[in-house]
Amino acid sequence: MHATHAPSSNDCSTYLATAIQAAEAAGTVLRDYAKSGFRIDYKAAINLVTDADRQAEEQIVRTILSAYPSHRILAEERGQDGSTDSPYRWIIDPLDGTTNFAHGFPFYSVSIGLEYNGESILGVVLDPVRGELFTSIAGQGAYLNGARLHVSSIDSLERALLVTGFAYNIRETPNNNLDHFSRLSLRAQAIRRTGSAALDLCYVASGRFDGYWEVKLSPWDMAAGIVLVREAGGIVSGFSRAHFSLYGQELAATNGRIHDQLLDAIHQRGSNH
């Protein structure tokens, strides 16, 4: 019943078109809620969810499962869904940057990734505020509104613009990234903290940021963005360069040229130039 061969280029193009359709439908939902208002619920002390998250997720899941009813789903609000034996799994964040959205801060995104047998093969991230659509298929490059993306050429951490984030349980866990943030603030040219991991990764892919790191991430934070970074010529790893897992919670993503320097700084090793 299910495909046992790796997806062809044509298959991937079809999946990409579905992902774009789903992301744009979700983007419309978010723009409408941003204008009309929404209800905010608290999943934890500082972890929000809104009507917009739920409705955008419904749009995405409905679009994908109507096209591929046997595919599996992993989405932030609903968790696991769909068939249990398909090699395909869509990993969805309907609103990455909910806190920004809830405060009217215009930096949030829709993120849709696709795995085949555990390998990330496709990523779509939509910024509905700026109308920027980031798309990538493994082996076929990364694009912003159809224009090819490339990572930056900065080769020194001291000249790098980095970006990071903090987990929702920052108040409860010692593994809260504040130590890395403090250390790298003294090493990099500057650091930003935007509130949308998916867009942060897209900005690394497009050369707007030179590197990104974070702890306590979920798969839907990374699934689409890591494909974009790799396809734009960058490197993705955990805090050990040899290992990366969507389910490992740690992520370092850079233009490649500063990757070892970033990992050295995270681990408090000596500076490499």
C-alpha positions as CSV (number, residue, x, y, z in Angstrom):
1,M,0.0,0.0,0.0
2,H,2.7,2.5,1.0
3,A,5.6,3.6,-1.1
4,T,8.8,1.6,-0.3
5,H,11.0,3.4,-2.7
6,A,12.6,6.8,-2.1
7,P,10.4,9.7,-3.3
8,S,11.2,10.8,-6.9
9,S,11.9,14.4,-7.8
10,N,8.3,14.6,-9.2
11,D,7.0,13.2,-5.9
12,C,8.8,15.8,-4.0
13,S,7.6,18.6,-6.2
14,T,4.0,17.4,-5.6
15,Y,4.6,17.3,-1.8
16,L,6.1,20.8,-2.0
17,A,3.1,22.2,-3.8
18,T,0.8,20.7,-1.1
19,A,3.0,22.1,1.7
20,I,2.9,25.6,0.1
21,Q,-0.9,25.3,-0.3
22,A,-1.2,24.3,3.4
23,A,1.1,27.0,4.6
24,E,-0.7,29.7,2.6
25,A,-4.1,28.6,3.9
26,A,-2.7,28.8,7.5
27,G,-1.1,32.2,6.8
28,T,-4.5,33.5,5.8
29,V,-6.0,32.2,9.1
30,L,-3.2,34.0,11.0
31,R,-3.6,37.3,9.2
32,D,-7.4,37.2,9.7
33,Y,-7.0,36.5,13.5
34,A,-4.4,39.2,13.8
35,K,-6.9,41.7,12.5
36,S,-10.1,40.4,14.3
37,G,-8.7,39.3,17.6
38,F,-8.3,35.9,19.3
39,R,-8.5,34.1,22.6
40,I,-5.3,33.2,24.5
41,D,-5.0,30.1,26.7
42,Y,-2.0,29.2,28.8
43,K,-0.4,25.7,28.5
44,A,2.1,26.7,31.2
45,A,3.3,29.8,33.0
46,I,4.6,31.5,29.9
47,N,3.6,29.1,27.1
48,L,0.6,30.4,25.2
49,V,-1.8,28.9,22.6
50,T,-4.4,30.9,20.7
51,D,-7.4,30.2,18.6
52,A,-5.2,31.1,15.7
53,D,-2.8,28.3,16.4
54,R,-5.5,25.7,16.5
55,Q,-7.4,26.9,13.4
56,A,-4.1,27.3,11.4
57,E,-3.2,23.8,12.4
58,E,-6.6,22.4,11.3
59,Q,-6.2,24.1,7.9
60,I,-2.7,22.5,7.4
61,V,-3.7,19.0,8.6
62,R,-6.9,19.0,6.5
63,T,-5.0,20.1,3.4
64,I,-2.3,17.5,3.8
65,L,-4.5,14.5,4.8
66,S,-6.9,15.3,2.0
67,A,-4.1,14.9,-0.5
68,Y,-2.2,12.1,1.3
69,P,-4.6,10.3,3.7
70,S,-2.1,7.6,4.6
71,H,0.6,10.0,5.7
72,R,1.5,10.5,9.3
73,I,1.3,13.9,11.1
74,L,3.2,15.3,14.0
75,A,1.8,18.7,14.9
76,E,2.4,21.0,17.9
77,E,-1.1,21.2,19.2
78,R,-2.6,17.8,18.2
79,G,0.5,15.6,18.5
80,Q,0.5,12.4,16.4
81,D,-2.1,11.8,13.8
82,G,-2.7,9.7,10.7
83,S,-1.6,6.2,9.6
84,T,1.0,4.5,11.8
85,D,3.0,2.7,9.1
86,S,3.6,5.3,6.4
87,P,7.2,6.2,5.8
88,Y,6.1,9.8,5.4
89,R,5.6,12.1,8.4
90,W,4.7,15.8,8.2
91,I,6.0,17.8,11.1
92,I,4.0,21.0,11.6
93,D,4.1,24.2,13.6
94,P,1.1,26.2,12.6
95,L,2.3,29.3,14.5
96,D,5.9,29.5,15.4
97,G,6.2,32.6,17.5
98,T,2.8,32.5,19.4
99,T,4.0,34.9,22.1
100,N,5.0,37.4,19.4
101,F,1.7,37.0,17.7
102,A,-0.3,37.4,20.9
103,H,1.5,40.7,21.6
104,G,1.1,42.0,18.1
105,F,4.9,41.8,17.5
106,P,5.0,41.0,13.7
107,F,7.5,38.2,13.7
108,Y,6.0,34.7,13.4
109,S,5.7,31.9,10.9
110,V,4.1,28.8,9.6
111,S,6.5,25.8,9.5
112,I,5.9,22.6,7.6
113,G,8.5,19.8,7.2
114,L,8.3,16.4,5.7
115,E,10.3,13.3,6.8
116,Y,10.7,10.1,4.7
117,N,11.9,7.2,6.8
118,G,13.2,9.6,9.4
119,E,15.1,11.8,7.0
120,S,14.1,15.4,6.5
121,I,13.4,15.9,2.8
122,L,11.3,19.0,2.5
123,G,10.8,22.3,4.3
124,V,8.3,25.2,3.8
125,V,8.3,28.3,6.1
126,L,5.9,31.2,5.5
127,D,6.2,34.6,7.0
128,P,2.6,35.8,6.6
129,V,3.5,39.4,7.7
130,R,6.2,40.0,5.1
131,G,4.9,37.7,2.4
132,E,8.1,35.7,2.4
133,L,7.8,32.0,1.5
134,F,10.9,29.9,2.1
135,T,11.0,26.5,0.3
136,S,13.4,23.7,0.0
137,I,13.6,20.1,-1.2
138,A,16.6,18.0,-0.2
139,G,19.1,18.0,-3.1
140,Q,17.4,20.8,-5.0
141,G,18.4,24.0,-3.2
142,A,16.7,26.5,-1.0
143,Y,14.6,29.4,-2.2
144,L,12.9,32.6,-1.0
145,N,9.9,33.5,-3.2
146,G,11.6,31.6,-6.0
147,A,15.0,33.2,-5.7
148,R,17.9,30.9,-4.7
149,L,19.3,31.3,-1.2
150,H,22.9,31.1,0.0
151,V,24.4,31.3,3.5
152,S,26.7,34.2,4.4
153,S,30.4,34.3,3.8
154,I,31.4,35.5,7.3
155,D,34.2,33.3,8.6
156,S,34.9,34.7,12.1
157,L,32.7,34.5,15.2
158,E,33.8,38.0,16.1
159,R,32.2,39.4,12.9
160,A,29.1,37.2,13.1
161,L,25.5,38.1,13.8
162,L,24.0,35.3,15.7
163,V,20.5,34.5,16.8
164,T,19.1,32.3,19.6
165,G,16.0,31.7,21.8
166,F,14.9,30.6,25.2
167,A,12.7,27.7,26.1
168,Y,9.3,28.1,27.7
169,N,10.6,26.4,30.9
170,I,13.4,28.9,31.3
171,R,12.3,29.5,34.9
172,E,12.4,25.9,35.9
173,T,15.5,24.4,34.3
174,P,19.2,25.1,34.7
175,N,19.6,24.1,31.0
176,N,18.1,27.4,30.0
177,N,20.7,28.8,27.5
178,L,21.5,31.8,29.6
179,D,25.1,30.6,30.1
180,H,25.6,30.2,26.3
181,F,24.0,33.5,25.7
182,S,26.2,35.3,28.2
183,R,29.4,33.7,26.7
184,L,28.6,34.2,23.1
185,S,27.5,37.8,23.7
186,L,31.1,38.5,24.5
187,R,32.4,36.6,21.4
188,A,30.1,37.5,18.5
189,Q,29.6,40.8,16.8
190,A,25.9,40.8,18.0
191,I,23.1,38.5,19.0
192,R,19.4,38.8,18.3
193,R,16.5,36.9,19.9
194,T,13.5,36.9,17.7
195,G,11.0,34.4,19.0
196,S,10.6,32.2,15.9
197,A,13.0,29.3,15.5
198,A,11.7,28.5,12.0
199,L,12.4,32.0,10.8
200,D,15.7,32.1,12.5
201,L,16.8,29.1,10.5
202,C,15.5,30.7,7.3
203,Y,17.5,33.8,8.1
204,V,20.6,31.7,8.4
205,A,19.8,30.1,5.1
206,S,19.4,33.5,3.5
207,G,22.6,35.0,5.0
208,R,20.7,37.4,7.2
209,F,22.1,35.6,10.2
210,D,25.5,33.8,10.3
211,G,24.6,31.3,13.0
212,Y,22.0,30.1,15.3
213,W,21.9,27.9,18.4
214,E,19.3,26.9,20.9
215,V,18.4,24.3,23.5
216,K,15.0,22.6,24.4
217,L,13.7,22.7,20.9
218,S,10.9,20.5,19.6
219,P,10.9,18.7,16.2
220,W,8.3,21.1,14.7
221,D,10.6,24.1,15.6
222,M,13.4,22.6,13.3
223,A,11.9,20.2,10.8
224,A,11.5,22.7,7.9
225,G,14.3,25.1,8.7
226,I,17.1,22.5,8.8
227,V,16.4,21.5,5.2
228,L,16.6,25.2,4.1
229,V,20.0,25.7,5.9
230,R,21.5,22.6,4.5
231,E,20.3,23.3,1.0
232,A,21.6,26.9,1.2
233,G,25.1,25.6,1.9
234,G,25.1,25.7,5.7
235,I,25.7,23.1,8.4
236,V,23.2,21.8,11.0
237,S,24.3,19.8,14.0
238,G,23.7,19.2,17.7
239,F,26.2,20.7,20.2
240,S,28.4,17.8,19.0
241,R,29.3,18.3,15.3
242,A,29.1,14.6,14.7
243,H,25.4,14.3,15.7
244,F,22.1,15.8,14.9
245,S,18.6,14.6,15.6
246,L,15.3,16.4,15.2
247,Y,14.4,14.8,18.5
248,G,17.6,15.8,20.4
249,Q,16.4,19.3,21.5
250,E,19.8,20.9,20.8
251,L,20.6,22.7,17.5
252,A,23.5,24.6,16.0
253,A,23.0,25.9,12.5
254,T,25.5,28.1,10.7
255,N,26.9,29.2,7.4
256,G,29.5,26.4,7.9
257,R,32.4,28.8,8.2
258,I,31.9,29.6,11.8
259,H,30.4,26.3,12.9
260,D,33.4,25.0,14.8
261,Q,33.9,28.4,16.4
262,L,30.3,28.5,17.6
263,L,30.5,24.9,19.1
264,D,33.9,25.8,20.7
265,A,32.3,28.8,22.4
266,I,29.3,26.8,23.5
267,H,31.7,24.3,25.1
268,Q,34.0,27.0,26.5
269,R,36.9,25.9,24.3
270,G,39.6,28.2,23.0
271,S,38.8,30.6,20.2
272,N,39.5,29.5,16.6
273,H,40.3,32.1,14.0
